[in-house]
């Protein structure tokens, strides 16, 4: 299915569902509007709630390649947009010299040909149609980059001085994620649809685990999801996200576990809790009482 | 779209804006466009069309929900808030061009110049209104930029690593003859500064001056400065203090702080700060300033634990306690005693001179004297 054929948020939710991503009404509406309005989707939420996964699934569902721009401090235009392939340009120059080309201006023109241009993620996304562009962890890039990105996302055109303007035939579907380590500029947010992604409900989490890991028994998925929900209510440094629930279930499936008991949970706890303090807190004073409480009950 | 629908929706957006939401005209336009693609008669669709376009922050969501419930059930939410004890008064700033002044302003300037030295060491809690305004003006002029760190980015430099791109470009310009090597080196950037200002009752004589200091830091450090107020609740003031004008910034900040002159639960506040912002990266590698007297009503053990956590994340932790300047002060309160082992610099911040010292500490001068 292409993006124009998606008629409603519910239809899009169904499409994502078929590609292994279960989303709720809000996220489905957000994605649907991002497609329809041609606006970037700005996603925030705790680590591990499925922000990046959504972009990947959108790509698969729409039959469009996913182009990912991982942001980091110091990211600049030549790493995000394009760069000239200098070694190849030099080679071309040498070859032309050896062949005895004397027309200097023509040679110069050839050096700045499209084939010597290395497309970095943003240019790739503009040139690939359709495509899904994931701008991951924008808050890690510095604010100069943010201003630059705003320009690209407003016009969906890129000007290469030596070549001219490159325009997207149709704008890519853009998903921007942020972990809120820094306030992203309001001007950029204004361009986007804003969605705050919550941890899923118990039922949805069970369904997500079952969907992603069909080998996991229904009972096991339920136990993991319940434990994860309770851990989120406990005061932890890093409450587990869906990503951690999936990791944990995968570890348990790999060990051939069908029923989660405190002993098994204790030895696999590192798959779901990544801080020593958190593990100690969950284990409780004598080592397993806390876990039994976490797993017990209906 | 139906005219009534547009009117209803614009009215709703106005309600959100009145409650402090980010519903500017561009966002309202986006909301109407979003509704074009959805079902206007379905409350869920209306809810999401507004939420996805009018909100910009997780803090906006609860307010949005309140406005939505109130507006579509026919009630109007009323914003009501206590007046905070912040000096919000227009302070005459010297015009750069010296226009509209004349005799009078020159006289004023002369008077100020002689007064500054006297004011510098006075405790801000014991100032009269005029002196207070003068100190506020001087705080606004402080340069409280942070110390610098090496950035991942490169800049052209006369020596350093080879810059392949610029060298080859140069070579191409010379027709393929490599004759000049270009170099580059890492740029430096200011570190992020995070200020946590205690606005509880015992700190109220100093809260105004310290928040003004935070504003001066925000102006010197641009987008790499984050400000929070702590008391019984943690409030992020970064956006409010972004106003250029100090008085407008103070007015916005004071309106945003819900817990003026309440108690102190610094341990819990700090924990909230670390959970929500610090651990994700806000405190990582930053210079963190905590301005508080350490009169902890809550659990001092928790405060110590959180300070240890903060110290592991931050590049440097500076604690400014206005009471430190009092003769015979000893950090004997449980909170202060629990926090001190995890502090790099311990300073006072009670007067203009002390704030200048704080600015120097933030800039990385005279590091690590807490235990000297």
Interface residues (C-beta under 8 A of the other chain):
Chain A: X9 X25 X26 X29 X30 X32 X33 X36 X37 X39 X44 X47 X72 X73 X74 X76 X78 X83 X84 X86 X87 X89 X90 X93 X94 X97 X111 X139 X140 X142 X143 X179 X180 X181 X182 X183 X185 X186 X189 X190 X193 X194 X195 X196 X237 X238
Chain B: X22 X24 X26 X27 X30 X33 X34 X37 X38 X44 X45 X48 X49 X51 X52 X53 X55 X56 X57 X58 X61 X151 X152 X153 X164 X165 X168 X169 X171 X172 X175 X176 X189 X192 X222 X223 X226 X238 X239 X275 X277 X279 X280 X281 X282 X284
